Amino acid sequence: MAATAAAACTVEPTTVNGLAAQRISSPSGSSCTVVEFGGCMTSFVDATGQERLYVSPSAVFDGKKAIRGGVPIIFPQFGPDGPLPNHGFARTSTWRFEGVRGPAAVFSLSDSPDTRAIWDFSFRLELAITLHAAGFDSALTVVNTGAEGFEFQALLHSYHALESAEGATVSGLAGVSFVDKLAAAAVVVQEGDIVIDREVDRIYRASPTGAPAEAVVVAKRSAGGKSIHVDVDAGEAAPELAPAPHEVVIWNPWVDKSASLGDLPDDGYKSFVCVEPGRVDGLHGLRPEASFVLTQRVRYE
Ligand SMILES: O=P(O)(O)OC[C@H]1O[C@H](O)[C@H](O)[C@@H](O)[C@@H]1O
């Protein structure tokens, strides 16, 4: 059944390699596809007809393994350091399409016997996606629907397609300190642009003043000579909810890591950079009934 809202997006059910999905079209001419498994946007095609997200040609669509590419949602654990599977369970859970709300298509994930078995808290996630001609906004709201507080991490693990990642630069983070996951978590201050000429796996930190929340991260070498502009704190957050400072993870697996990942071609690293707004530097506490909103505004221009 197709769901439509006046002057908003149009949504039609579809499938991606056998997995249930929703295809969202905007009046501005852009469109995207969101696979319900993982709440994962696997395609964003801008109004010029250019695909802007990267999905690995070896990605697995078996409804068990996380999809390698697009924008999988990471919650409530980032990485392997914790009691849960690597990157938590949101990217391997089946989300529900809620419908169109204002200009946004909304998906949700709530606790279930499966999530309770490994993380015994009551929660609701809402993912609101708003399309624009040259990009999209994602807003992930985390709500504590239980009677006790919990701690979590969350991340919008966005794989942006590049014509060539080799030598691509990421600007906007100069002066921001980062945790280098490849150097025993050493904390370093970024000087100048990040150059993708080796494996990069870094958490750029939110400072007490909010940086890099105010930073626009620009990655060069998107198709057609475009840049990727990611404002890590400027999506369509619910107005009553104050956005919190976010971190941003920059990741490119480069040669050896690509070769070690079974669902990525050996040269897969050449085709994307991940710019991942998140709350991942430590744990974020959420008291009962409280909410947290993680947003990104992505433009390819
Ligand atoms: O292979 P995955 O579990 O999907 O993780 C892919 C990558 O995600 C993030 O970018 C982390 O910072 C990396 O350390 C990790 O390698």
The ligand as an SDF file (V2000), in Angstrom:
LIG
                    3D

 16 16  0  0  0  0  0  0  0  0999 V2000
   32.8450   -3.8720    9.8450 O   0  0  0  0  0  0  0  0  0  0  0  0
   31.8340   -3.1080   10.6470 P   0  0  0  0  0  0  0  0  0  0  0  0
   31.4100   -3.8230   11.9030 O   0  0  0  0  0  0  0  0  0  0  0  0
   30.6500   -2.7320    9.8160 O   0  0  0  0  0  0  0  0  0  0  0  0
   32.5200   -1.7600   11.0990 O   0  0  0  0  0  0  0  0  0  0  0  0
   33.0200   -0.8810   10.1430 C   0  0  0  0  0  0  0  0  0  0  0  0
   33.7140    0.3040   10.8200 C   0  0  0  0  0  0  0  0  0  0  0  0
   32.7710    1.0410   11.5370 O   0  0  0  0  0  0  0  0  0  0  0  0
   33.2560    2.2640   12.1300 C   0  0  0  0  0  0  0  0  0  0  0  0
   33.6380    3.1660   11.1550 O   0  0  0  0  0  0  0  0  0  0  0  0
   34.4070    1.9700   13.0830 C   0  0  0  0  0  0  0  0  0  0  0  0
   35.0030    3.1720   13.5370 O   0  0  0  0  0  0  0  0  0  0  0  0
   35.4480    1.0950   12.4180 C   0  0  0  0  0  0  0  0  0  0  0  0
   36.4030    0.6870   13.4110 O   0  0  0  0  0  0  0  0  0  0  0  0
   34.8170   -0.1300   11.7910 C   0  0  0  0  0  0  0  0  0  0  0  0
   35.8150   -0.8820   11.1290 O   0  0  0  0  0  0  0  0  0  0  0  0
  1  2  2  0
  2  3  1  0
  2  4  1  0
  2  5  1  0
  5  6  1  0
  6  7  1  0
  7  8  1  0
  7 15  1  0
  8  9  1  0
  9 10  1  0
  9 11  1  0
 11 12  1  0
 11 13  1  0
 13 14  1  0
 13 15  1  0
 15 16  1  0
M  END
$$$$
